Amino acid sequence: MSRLKSKKNDYGVLAVVALITVFLLVGIGGLFYYKLSNSKNRFRVLIENVVEYLEENTLKDKPKSLQGVLTLGVNGKSTDEDEQQLMDILNKIDLSFLYGVDYATKRMNFEMKSSYDKKELLNSSFYMESGNGYLYLDNLYDKNIKVPIEQYDSFFKLNLSSDYRTIYDSIEKVLIRSLKDDYFEKDYVTIDSKKVLKTTLVLNHKNYQEMKKNVFHDLVLDDSFLKSLSNVTGKKVSVLKKKLNKIASSEDDYKEMDIVLYTKNDKFLKLELVFGGEKITIQREERDKYSYSYDEHSQVVYDGVVQASRKKDSSVQSTFLINDRKKGVSVQLMMTSSYEVNKKIEKKNVSNSILYTDVTEEEKNQIYSKVLENEGMKNLIQEFSRLGNKINRVFD
């Protein structure tokens, strides 16, 4: 048990390493408008804006309650006939989720609805109250299945916003201090007949090791950062110092990389991560729309588009498209989400409930039989059975 606890606590330090990596590598968005001319300051503003974005989207105060709706749909295409048959099946599946949480009364409610080719599949709900969860299977079982939940109160704890803010701000400061002018190269290049500024952060082995040493050494000396990290991870400050010092002094098997930033009139255009024969590109296409690609030796392996737009009714419509160029497969995930704050989560009547261990084998078989009688499920099973072993070829 102590071994598991140790692994769990190590995640806190790993999270810091990952967060630093994110600050260095992430360059999405109309977030990045540069008002300063030299190379170091351009990356400084990038880091500051990433921190600001994280704080705005992760450190908001929790409302008393929250209720929302999420819908998911898929549109897949393939140049392979067998794969396209599978895509046709997946394209007909629709999912929607209603979720709600009330921090004052410590209640949660989740409801799922699904359909296949406009025919109802499985609908269910999971309600949480007073340390227990209650699963209800629509049209399959007439009782709520009761499931005790360990550490129930942890689902309703408020975020340690001040500690996370301290962690973000400390990492921001040490990263900015670690940047040196001689890490950068600057040039003007032509893209789409336009002259743009190309700024490169050269992270060769020497620069990377030096930068890493400075970053983690400074974090070890930051008492406020250590205290907040200790609060978040539950790990002693002395242990955190030891681990951070070990990271600072270690020699990594590091693959040299260039982080290349393209701007025009102090406006973000594109970010490239170049390492070996590989390259990741993130580019702004238009408002709320970005393209990305992953290349190996100048050949595109994956590419796609990420787009999110807010509608007049305050809902957000998001699209994520990925193209696998080698396999000729394209999958588009479409999502619509909306939520309301401070909307009361109604108490459910769960008096007609049964402990999950008391559900008999006969009742389980009856549930299974009703699943197979569902019209949407029957159609879905028939479609899959027609494919037979062709499905295995898709995932080889």
Phi, psi and chi 1 to 4 in degrees:
 res  aa     phi    psi   chi1   chi2   chi3   chi4
   1 MET       -  -41.7 -172.7   70.1 -177.9      -
   2 SER   -65.1  -32.0   59.5      -      -      -
   3 ARG   -64.8  -41.6 -174.3  175.9  169.0 -174.1
   4 LEU   -65.1  -41.3  -70.4  174.3      -      -
   5 LYS   -62.5  -40.3 -175.2  177.0 -179.8 -178.7
   6 SER   -62.4  -43.4  174.8      -      -      -
   7 LYS   -62.4  -41.4  -73.1 -174.2  176.4 -179.5
   8 LYS   -62.4  -42.2 -178.9  178.8  179.3 -179.0
   9 ASN   -68.9  -31.9  -71.6  -26.8      -      -
  10 ASP   -60.5  -25.7  -73.3  -13.7      -      -
  11 TYR   -60.3  -29.0  -65.8  156.4      -      -
  12 GLY   -62.6  -46.1      -      -      -      -
  13 VAL   -66.6  -41.9  178.1      -      -      -
  14 LEU   -61.1  -35.6  -66.3  175.1      -      -
  15 ALA   -63.4  -37.0      -      -      -      -
  16 VAL   -64.4  -44.5  172.9      -      -      -
  17 VAL   -59.3  -44.7  178.3      -      -      -
  18 ALA   -63.9  -39.6      -      -      -      -
  19 LEU   -64.8  -41.0 -170.0   56.3      -      -
  20 ILE   -61.9  -42.2  -69.4  172.9      -      -
  21 THR   -60.8  -41.9  -55.4      -      -      -
  22 VAL   -59.8  -44.6  167.7      -      -      -
  23 PHE   -60.0  -35.9  -72.3  155.6      -      -
  24 LEU   -77.1  -33.8  -76.2  173.1      -      -
  25 LEU  -102.7  -26.5  -56.3 -173.5      -      -
  26 VAL   -78.8  132.5  172.7      -      -      -
  27 GLY  -141.8   30.9      -      -      -      -
  28 ILE   -75.2  138.6  -71.0 -177.8      -      -
  29 GLY   112.3  165.2      -      -      -      -
  30 GLY   -74.1   12.7      -      -      -      -
  31 LEU   -65.2  -32.5  -61.3  171.1      -      -
  32 PHE  -102.2   94.9  -50.0  125.0      -      -
  33 TYR  -114.3  121.2  -68.9   85.2      -      -
  34 TYR  -101.9  125.7  -57.8   92.3      -      -
  35 LYS  -107.3   -5.2  -60.9  178.9 -179.9  178.6
  36 LEU  -115.5  148.0  -58.9  166.1      -      -
  37 SER   -91.7  -31.9   58.1      -      -      -
  38 ASN   -81.9  161.3   69.0   59.9      -      -
  39 SER   -61.2  -45.9  -57.7      -      -      -
  40 LYS   -59.9  -43.2  178.1  177.7  175.9  179.5
  41 ASN   -69.6  -29.3  -78.5  -21.0      -      -
  42 ARG   -63.7  -42.8  -73.4  177.0  179.5  -87.6
  43 PHE   -73.0  -31.1  -86.1   79.1      -      -
  44 ARG   -61.3  -45.6  176.9  178.0   69.5   78.6
  45 VAL   -65.4  -36.5  175.4      -      -      -
  46 LEU   -59.0  -48.9 -175.3  150.6      -      -
  47 ILE   -61.2  -44.5  -67.4  169.2      -      -
  48 GLU   -60.5  -40.1  -71.4  173.5  -14.0      -
  49 ASN   -72.0  -33.7  -80.7  -78.5      -      -
  50 VAL   -63.3  -44.5  170.5      -      -      -
  51 VAL   -61.5  -43.8  173.5      -      -      -
  52 GLU   -60.9  -41.3 -177.5 -179.6  -12.7      -
  53 TYR   -63.3  -44.7  177.0   81.9      -      -
  54 LEU   -62.5  -42.6  -73.2  171.2      -      -
  55 GLU   -65.0  -41.1  -70.6 -179.7  -16.6      -
  56 GLU   -67.7  -30.0  -72.7 -179.7   -7.4      -
  57 ASN  -103.1   -7.2  -72.2  -86.7      -      -
  58 THR  -125.5  -15.2   62.5      -      -      -
  59 LEU  -111.2   18.4  -60.0 -175.8      -      -
  60 LYS   -68.9  144.2  -67.3  179.5  179.3  178.0
  61 ASP   -64.7  138.6  -67.3  -27.0      -      -
  62 LYS   -72.1  136.5  -76.8 -175.4  177.7  179.4
  63 PRO   -73.8  171.1   28.9  -35.4      -      -
  64 LYS   -64.2  -32.7  -66.5  178.8 -179.2  178.0
  65 SER  -154.6  161.9   62.6      -      -      -
  66 LEU  -145.8  135.3  178.0   70.5      -      -
  67 GLN  -141.1  135.6 -173.3  165.5  -60.4      -
  68 GLY  -152.4  174.3      -      -      -      -
  69 VAL  -132.1  139.4  177.7      -      -      -
  70 LEU  -134.3  129.5  175.7   69.0      -      -
  71 THR  -120.0  145.1   63.8      -      -      -
  72 LEU  -131.4  140.5  -66.4  172.9      -      -
  73 GLY  -145.9  156.3      -      -      -      -
  74 VAL  -126.5  142.4  175.7      -      -      -
  75 ASN  -132.9  100.9 -178.5   17.9      -      -
  76 GLY  -112.2  145.6      -      -      -      -
  77 LYS  -137.2  149.5  -63.1  178.3 -177.9  178.2
  78 SER  -148.1  148.3  174.4      -      -      -
  79 THR   -80.3  -13.3   55.3      -      -      -
  80 ASP   -89.8  131.6 -178.7  -89.4      -      -
  81 GLU   -63.1  -43.4 -176.9  178.4  -13.9      -
  82 ASP   -65.6  -43.3  -66.8  -24.8      -      -
  83 GLU   -63.9  -36.2  -70.0 -179.1   -6.3      -
  84 GLN   -66.5  -31.4 -175.1   56.4   51.1      -
  85 GLN   -63.3  -39.7  -69.2 -178.5   55.8      -
  86 LEU   -67.4  -41.4  176.4   59.3      -      -
  87 MET   -59.8  -39.8  -66.4  -65.4 -178.5      -
  88 ASP   -60.3  -36.1  -71.0  -20.2      -      -
  89 ILE   -68.4  -49.7  -66.1  174.2      -      -
  90 LEU   -62.3  -33.5  -62.7  178.0      -      -
  91 ASN   -65.8  -20.9  -66.2  -15.0      -      -
  92 LYS   -90.8   -2.2  -64.9  176.7 -176.6  177.8
  93 ILE   -92.6  128.6  -62.7  176.4      -      -
  94 ASP  -122.7  139.6  -68.3  -56.3      -      -
  95 LEU  -128.9  143.1  -63.2  170.7      -      -
  96 SER  -140.9  145.0   66.2      -      -      -
  97 PHE  -130.4  135.5  -56.8   88.5      -      -
  98 LEU  -113.2  130.1 -176.8  148.0      -      -
  99 TYR  -132.4  151.7   59.5   89.9      -      -
 100 GLY  -155.7  143.5      -      -      -      -
 101 VAL  -140.9  136.5   55.5      -      -      -
 102 ASP  -122.6  109.3 -168.8  -39.2      -      -
 103 TYR   -74.2  -27.0  -65.3   97.9      -      -
 104 ALA   -73.3  -47.3      -      -      -      -
 105 THR   -91.1   -6.1   61.2      -      -      -
 106 LYS    57.2   52.3  -65.0 -174.9  179.1 -179.3
 107 ARG  -119.9  146.5  -63.8 -170.6 -165.6  122.8
 108 MET  -135.3  150.4  -77.6 -167.8 -172.1      -
 109 ASN  -144.2  131.8 -176.4   49.0      -      -
 110 PHE  -130.3  132.8  -58.1   90.3      -      -
 111 GLU  -129.8  136.2  -63.2  179.9   12.0      -
 112 MET  -123.3  135.6 -176.8 -166.2   77.7      -
 113 LYS  -126.3  141.4  -67.6 -174.1  177.6 -178.5
 114 SER  -142.1  152.4   60.0      -      -      -
 115 SER  -146.2  155.1   64.6      -      -      -
 116 TYR  -127.2  120.0  175.5   71.2      -      -
 117 ASP    52.9   44.4 -161.4   14.9      -      -
 118 LYS    70.4    5.6  -51.3  -57.7 -179.8 -176.6
 119 LYS  -102.9  137.7  -63.4  -70.9 -166.9  -57.4
 120 GLU   -60.1  133.8 -178.9 -178.0  -64.4      -
 121 LEU  -100.4 -108.5  -85.1  176.3      -      -
 122 LEU  -115.9  131.0  -60.4  177.7      -      -
 123 ASN  -116.6  138.8  -61.9  -26.5      -      -
 124 SER  -153.3  166.7   63.1      -      -      -
 125 SER  -142.9  152.4   65.9      -      -      -
 126 PHE  -134.5  114.6 -169.9   73.9      -      -
 127 TYR  -112.1  135.8  173.7   69.0      -      -
 128 MET  -119.9  131.2  -65.5  168.4   57.8      -
 129 GLU  -160.8  140.0 -179.3 -175.6   74.8      -
 130 SER    51.7   43.1  -57.8      -      -      -
 131 GLY    84.5    2.3      -      -      -      -
 132 ASN  -129.2  154.4  -63.5  -56.9      -      -
 133 GLY  -110.7  147.5      -      -      -      -
 134 TYR  -129.0  111.7  -61.6   87.1      -      -
 135 LEU   -93.5  127.4  175.0   64.6      -      -
 136 TYR  -121.8  127.3 -173.9   75.4      -      -
 137 LEU  -106.7  105.1  -56.0  171.7      -      -
 138 ASP   -57.4  131.5  -70.7    9.6      -      -
 139 ASN    63.3    9.5  -57.9  -41.5      -      -
 140 LEU  -116.5  -32.9  -61.2  177.7      -      -
 141 TYR  -153.5  134.0 -167.0   57.8      -      -
 142 ASP   -91.7   10.8   59.5    1.0      -      -
 143 LYS  -123.8  155.1  -62.2  177.4 -177.0  177.7
 144 ASN   -80.5  131.8  -70.9  -73.9      -      -
 145 ILE   -92.6  116.1  -59.1  173.8      -      -
 146 LYS   -86.6  130.5 -178.7  178.6  177.6 -180.0
 147 VAL  -130.4  111.2 -177.5      -      -      -
 148 PRO   -62.1  140.8  -21.1   33.4      -      -
 149 ILE  -116.9  121.4  -61.5  175.3      -      -
 150 GLU   -72.0  148.4  -66.4 -176.5    4.6      -
 151 GLN    49.3   47.0  -62.0 -179.8  -28.8      -
 152 TYR   -56.4  -43.3 -177.5   84.7      -      -
 153 ASP   -63.4  -22.3  -71.5  -14.3      -      -
 154 SER   -64.5  -22.6   64.7      -      -      -
 155 PHE   -69.8  -17.3  -71.8   94.9      -      -
 156 PHE  -117.2   10.7  -57.7   91.8      -      -
 157 LYS   -73.2  143.0  -75.8 -176.1  177.9  178.5
 158 LEU   -72.8  147.1  -65.0  176.3      -      -
 159 ASN   -63.2  147.1  -75.5  -28.9      -      -
 160 LEU   -82.1   67.6  -59.0  172.5      -      -
 161 SER   -58.0  -43.4  -63.2      -      -      -
 162 SER   -64.5  -36.4   60.4      -      -      -
 163 ASP   -68.9  -43.4  -72.2  -46.1      -      -
 164 TYR   -63.9  -38.6  -78.6  110.3      -      -
 165 ARG   -62.4  -42.0 -169.9 -179.5  -59.3  -81.4
 166 THR   -61.7  -42.1  -61.7      -      -      -
 167 ILE   -62.7  -48.8  -67.9  170.8      -      -
 168 TYR   -56.4  -50.7  -70.2  166.7      -      -
 169 ASP   -65.4  -37.9  -68.1  -14.8      -      -
 170 SER   -65.2  -44.2  -65.8      -      -      -
 171 ILE   -64.5  -39.7  -68.1  175.5      -      -
 172 GLU   -56.6  -47.6  173.7 -169.8  -17.9      -
 173 LYS   -65.9  -43.9  -70.0  174.1 -176.8  176.4
 174 VAL   -70.5  -33.5  -62.2      -      -      -
 175 LEU   -64.9  -44.9  -81.7  173.7      -      -
 176 ILE   -63.0  -42.6  -68.8  171.3      -      -
 177 ARG   -64.7  -29.3  -75.7 -158.8  -60.0  -92.9
 178 SER   -76.8  -16.7   71.7      -      -      -
 179 LEU   -74.3  130.1  -64.0  175.2      -      -
 180 LYS  -117.9  148.5  -65.2 -176.5  177.6 -179.3
 181 ASP   -58.6  -34.0  -70.1  -25.5      -      -
 182 ASP   -78.4    1.4   56.6    5.0      -      -
 183 TYR   -80.9  -11.7  -67.6  168.9      -      -
 184 PHE  -111.2  151.2  -64.9   92.3      -      -
 185 GLU  -129.0  144.2  -65.0  176.1   -3.5      -
 186 LYS  -132.4  138.5 -174.1  169.8   70.4  172.3
 187 ASP  -155.5  160.2 -167.8   14.3      -      -
 188 TYR  -108.0  129.8  -75.0   92.5      -      -
 189 VAL  -128.3  166.2  -62.0      -      -      -
 190 THR  -108.2  123.8  -59.0      -      -      -
 191 ILE  -128.2  124.6  -61.3  178.4      -      -
 192 ASP    51.8   45.9  -63.6  -28.8      -      -
 193 SER    66.1   14.9  -57.6      -      -      -
 194 LYS  -118.6  137.2  -63.5  178.4 -178.7  178.6
 195 LYS   -81.6  122.1 -168.8  175.3 -177.3 -179.8
 196 VAL  -129.1  158.1  -57.1      -      -      -
 197 LEU   -88.8  127.6  178.7   59.3      -      -
 198 LYS  -109.5  116.0  175.9 -176.2  176.2 -178.7
 199 THR  -116.2  124.5  -52.0      -      -      -
 200 THR  -116.7  125.7  -55.9      -      -      -
 201 LEU   -92.6  111.1  172.6   57.4      -      -
 202 VAL   -89.4  106.5 -179.6      -      -      -
 203 LEU  -103.3   67.0  -72.5  179.3      -      -
 204 ASN   -72.5  178.7   54.7   34.1      -      -
 205 HIS   -60.5  -42.9 -171.5  -91.0      -      -
 206 LYS   -63.8  -49.2  174.1 -178.6  174.8  -64.1
 207 ASN   -63.7  -41.9  -67.2  -11.7      -      -
 208 TYR   -63.0  -49.6  167.3   77.3      -      -
 209 GLN   -62.8  -40.1  -69.5  -67.7  -14.9      -
 210 GLU   -65.9  -43.5 -174.5  176.7   77.7      -
 211 MET   -65.7  -44.0 -166.3  171.6  173.4      -
 212 LYS   -62.1  -43.1 -174.6 -173.1   71.1  167.5
 213 LYS   -61.5  -45.2 -179.6  179.3  178.4 -179.8
 214 ASN   -65.5  -42.3  -69.7  -24.3      -      -
 215 VAL   -61.6  -53.3  165.8      -      -      -
 216 PHE   -74.7  -29.5  -74.7   94.8      -      -
 217 HIS   -64.7  -43.4  175.9   71.8      -      -
 218 ASP   -65.8  -35.6  -75.3   -3.2      -      -
 219 LEU   -66.2  -36.3  -71.5  175.8      -      -
 220 VAL   -63.2  -30.0  169.2      -      -      -
 221 LEU   -88.3   -2.6  -60.9  177.5      -      -
 222 ASP   -96.0   98.1 -172.1  -24.0      -      -
 223 ASP   -63.1  -38.2  -68.4  -24.6      -      -
 224 SER   -64.9  -42.3  -64.0      -      -      -
 225 PHE   -61.3  -47.2  167.1   79.4      -      -
 226 LEU   -62.6  -41.2  -68.5  170.4      -      -
 227 LYS   -63.4  -45.1 -178.3  178.8  178.6 -178.9
 228 SER   -67.1  -40.3  -68.1      -      -      -
 229 LEU   -64.1  -36.1 -173.6   60.8      -      -
 230 SER   -64.8  -41.2  176.2      -      -      -
 231 ASN   -62.8  -40.2  -69.6  -21.1      -      -
 232 VAL   -74.0  -40.7  168.6      -      -      -
 233 THR   -93.2  -18.6   62.9      -      -      -
 234 GLY    74.3   17.7      -      -      -      -
 235 LYS  -106.5  145.3 -151.3  172.3 -172.4   73.5
 236 LYS   -65.6  147.7  -68.9 -177.4  178.1  179.1
 237 VAL   -59.1  -40.3  168.6      -      -      -
 238 SER   -61.0  -38.1   58.7      -      -      -
 239 VAL   -69.5  -41.3  175.5      -      -      -
 240 LEU   -62.2  -42.4  -67.4  172.4      -      -
 241 LYS   -59.5  -43.2  -79.7 -173.4  175.3 -177.8
 242 LYS   -62.2  -43.2 -176.3  176.6  179.3  179.8
 243 LYS   -69.7  -41.0  -71.8 -174.8  175.3  -66.1
 244 LEU   -67.1  -38.8  -67.8  173.4      -      -
 245 ASN   -63.2  -37.6  -84.6  -38.9      -      -
 246 LYS   -64.2  -41.4 -175.9  177.3 -179.9 -179.7
 247 ILE   -64.3  -42.1  -65.4  171.6      -      -
 248 ALA   -62.0  -36.3      -      -      -      -
 249 SER   -94.1   -8.5   59.6      -      -      -
 250 SER   -77.4  151.7   63.7      -      -      -
 251 GLU  -102.7  114.9  -74.9  -74.0  -29.2      -
 252 ASP   -88.9  154.3  -62.2  -22.0      -      -
 253 ASP   -80.9   77.7 -176.6   16.1      -      -
 254 TYR   -94.9  133.4  172.2   70.8      -      -
 255 LYS   -92.7  117.5 -175.9 -177.8  -69.4 -173.8
 256 GLU   -57.5  144.5  -64.4 -172.0   -6.7      -
 257 MET  -146.4  146.8  176.2  170.6   58.7      -
 258 ASP  -111.7  134.4  -71.2  -16.7      -      -
 259 ILE  -106.6  113.7  -56.4  177.3      -      -
 260 VAL  -112.5  124.9 -171.4      -      -      -
 261 LEU  -114.2  128.8 -179.0   65.8      -      -
 262 TYR  -111.7  129.3  -64.0   85.8      -      -
 263 THR  -135.8  154.1   55.1      -      -      -
 264 LYS  -136.6  120.2  173.5   69.3  174.2  177.7
 265 ASN    53.6   45.3  -63.6  -30.5      -      -
 266 ASP    63.6   22.7  -62.9  -29.6      -      -
 267 LYS  -116.9  136.0 -173.0  175.5 -179.1  179.6
 268 PHE   -63.7  131.4  170.2   82.3      -      -
 269 LEU  -115.7  -47.3  -63.0  177.2      -      -
 270 LYS  -160.7  150.5 -177.7  168.7   64.3  171.8
 271 LEU  -129.1  136.0 -177.2   77.3      -      -
 272 GLU  -126.7  137.6  -67.4  177.4  -18.3      -
 273 LEU  -112.0  113.0  -47.4  178.6      -      -
 274 VAL  -115.0  119.9 -176.1      -      -      -
 275 PHE  -145.3  119.1   42.5   99.5      -      -
 276 GLY    62.0 -132.3      -      -      -      -
 277 GLY   -93.3   13.5      -      -      -      -
 278 GLU  -110.7  153.2  -58.1  168.2   78.5      -
 279 LYS  -150.7  133.2 -178.9  172.0   71.0  173.7
 280 ILE  -111.8  129.7  -63.0  172.4      -      -
 281 THR  -123.4  133.5  -57.3      -      -      -
 282 ILE  -124.4  124.5  -59.9  169.0      -      -
 283 GLN  -135.4  138.0 -178.5  169.2  -31.0      -
 284 ARG   -82.4  126.0 -174.1 -178.1 -174.6 -170.7
 285 GLU   -95.9  -46.2  -59.6  -63.9  -25.1      -
 286 GLU  -162.6 -176.8   56.5 -172.1   62.9      -
 287 ARG   -57.0  126.6  178.9  178.3  173.9   81.8
 288 ASP    64.3   18.5  -60.1  -34.9      -      -
 289 LYS  -135.2  127.9 -178.0  178.7 -179.7 -179.5
 290 TYR  -135.0  142.8  -55.4   92.3      -      -
 291 SER  -106.3  157.3   62.2      -      -      -
 292 TYR  -144.7  158.7   67.4   90.8      -      -
 293 SER  -155.4  153.7   63.8      -      -      -
 294 TYR  -125.9  120.4  168.8   70.0      -      -
 295 ASP  -113.4  145.5  -60.0   17.3      -      -
 296 GLU  -124.5  117.2  -72.4 -178.1  -10.9      -
 297 HIS    51.5   49.8  -53.8  -67.0      -      -
 298 SER    68.7   11.3  -59.2      -      -      -
 299 GLN  -111.3  128.0  -65.3  -68.5  -38.7      -
 300 VAL   -72.0  123.6  177.3      -      -      -
 301 VAL   -96.8  -49.7 -179.9      -      -      -
 302 TYR  -130.7  146.5  -58.8  100.8      -      -
 303 ASP  -154.8  171.1   66.2  -11.2      -      -
 304 GLY   172.8 -166.2      -      -      -      -
 305 VAL  -138.5  141.9  173.3      -      -      -
 306 VAL  -121.9  127.9  178.4      -      -      -
 307 GLN  -142.8  138.2 -175.2  170.4   13.7      -
 308 ALA  -141.9  130.3      -      -      -      -
 309 SER  -138.4  140.7   56.7      -      -      -
 310 ARG   -91.3  131.6 -173.0  171.8  -66.7  -83.1
 311 LYS   -91.7  171.7  -57.4  -57.7  179.7 -178.0
 312 LYS   -61.7  -29.3  -69.2 -178.4  178.7 -179.8
 313 ASP   -85.9   12.6   60.9   -2.4      -      -
 314 SER    74.9    2.3  -63.7      -      -      -
 315 SER   -76.4  159.0   65.7      -      -      -
 316 VAL  -116.8  126.8  176.2      -      -      -
 317 GLN  -107.5  121.9 -173.5  171.6  -38.4      -
 318 SER  -121.6  146.3  -53.6      -      -      -
 319 THR  -134.0  131.3  -57.8      -      -      -
 320 PHE  -125.5  118.6  176.9   76.3      -      -
 321 LEU  -116.4  129.9  172.0   66.5      -      -
 322 ILE  -128.2  131.6 -178.7  168.8      -      -
 323 ASN  -112.8  124.7  -60.3  -52.5      -      -
 324 ASP   -95.6  101.9 -175.4  -29.3      -      -
 325 ARG   -69.5  -30.1  -63.4  -63.6  179.5  178.9
 326 LYS   -71.9  -40.5  -73.1 -173.8  175.8 -179.5
 327 LYS   -92.4  -10.2  -69.0 -173.7  176.1 -178.5
 328 GLY    69.7   35.1      -      -      -      -
 329 VAL  -114.8  136.8  174.2      -      -      -
 330 SER  -129.9  128.2  173.2      -      -      -
 331 VAL  -129.2  127.7  177.4      -      -      -
 332 GLN  -117.1  124.0 -176.3  179.2   47.6      -
 333 LEU  -104.1  124.7  178.0   64.9      -      -
 334 MET  -114.1  131.4  -63.4  154.2  -68.3      -
 335 MET  -137.3  136.6  179.6  173.0   67.6      -
 336 THR  -124.3  132.5  -59.0      -      -      -
 337 SER  -138.0  148.5   60.8      -      -      -
 338 SER  -153.8  154.8   62.0      -      -      -
 339 TYR  -152.5  160.3   69.4   90.9      -      -
 340 GLU  -128.2  143.4  -62.8  178.5   73.6      -
 341 VAL  -102.9  156.5  -62.1      -      -      -
 342 ASN    56.0   34.4  -60.4  -32.7      -      -
 343 LYS  -102.7  124.4 -172.8  171.9 -177.8  179.1
 344 LYS   -62.3  135.2 -173.4  177.7 -179.8 -178.8
 345 ILE   -91.1  112.3  -51.3  -58.1      -      -
 346 GLU   -67.6  142.4  -63.5  -65.1  -24.1      -
 347 LYS   -71.5  133.9 -179.9 -179.9  176.3   64.3
 348 LYS   -99.5  152.2  -74.9 -168.7  173.8 -177.7
 349 ASN   -84.9  108.7 -177.7   -1.8      -      -
 350 VAL  -116.2   25.1  -68.9      -      -      -
 351 SER   -64.0  -31.6   57.7      -      -      -
 352 ASN   -88.9   71.5 -177.8   25.8      -      -
 353 SER  -128.8  159.6   62.9      -      -      -
 354 ILE  -137.7  136.7 -178.2  173.0      -      -
 355 LEU   -62.8  139.0 -168.3   63.0      -      -
 356 TYR   -57.3  -30.5   74.5  100.9      -      -
 357 THR   -73.8  -13.8   53.7      -      -      -
 358 ASP   -95.4   -2.4  -66.7  -25.5      -      -
 359 VAL   -70.5  123.2  179.6      -      -      -
 360 THR   -79.2  162.3   65.5      -      -      -
 361 GLU   -61.1  -37.5  -74.0  -61.1  -40.9      -
 362 GLU   -62.7  -42.3 -178.1 -179.6   -4.4      -
 363 GLU   -66.8  -37.3  -71.5  173.8  -41.9      -
 364 LYS   -62.9  -41.5  -68.3  176.3 -176.2  177.7
 365 ASN   -66.2  -35.4  -70.4  -28.7      -      -
 366 GLN   -66.0  -40.5  -70.8  174.5   -7.1      -
 367 ILE   -61.6  -45.1  -67.2  172.1      -      -
 368 TYR   -62.0  -41.9  179.8   67.3      -      -
 369 SER   -63.7  -39.8  -62.6      -      -      -
 370 LYS   -67.8  -33.1  -72.2 -177.3  178.6  179.9
 371 VAL   -60.8  -45.3  169.2      -      -      -
 372 LEU   -69.9  -20.5  -63.2  179.9      -      -
 373 GLU   -84.1  -13.8  -67.6  169.8    2.5      -
 374 ASN   -63.1  130.8  176.1  -79.7      -      -
 375 GLU   -61.8  -45.3 -174.6  176.1   -1.2      -
 376 GLY   -62.9  -41.4      -      -      -      -
 377 MET   -65.8  -39.8 -174.7   60.7   69.2      -
 378 LYS   -61.3  -42.9  -75.5 -166.5  -67.1 -173.9
 379 ASN   -64.1  -40.7  -67.5  -18.2      -      -
 380 LEU   -65.4  -44.5 -178.8   59.3      -      -
 381 ILE   -62.9  -40.4  -67.3  172.4      -      -
 382 GLN   -62.1  -41.8  -72.3  173.3    1.4      -
 383 GLU   -63.5  -43.8  -67.8  -71.3  -13.4      -
 384 PHE   -66.1  -38.1  -89.4  112.6      -      -
 385 SER   -66.1  -29.6   64.2      -      -      -
 386 ARG   -66.6  -32.2  -69.9 -166.9 -173.7  104.2
 387 LEU   -74.0  -33.0  -71.9  178.9      -      -
 388 GLY    55.8 -134.6      -      -      -      -
 389 ASN   -75.8    0.8   60.1   12.0      -      -
 390 LYS   -64.3  -28.5  -67.7 -179.9 -178.4  179.0
 391 ILE   -61.0  -38.0  -65.7  176.2      -      -
 392 ASN   -60.6  -31.2  -66.4  -32.9      -      -
 393 ARG   -67.0  -29.5  -67.1  171.0   51.3 -174.0
 394 VAL   -65.4  -35.5  176.8      -      -      -
 395 PHE  -101.6    6.3  -60.6   99.6      -      -
 396 ASP   -64.9      -  -74.4  -17.3      -      -
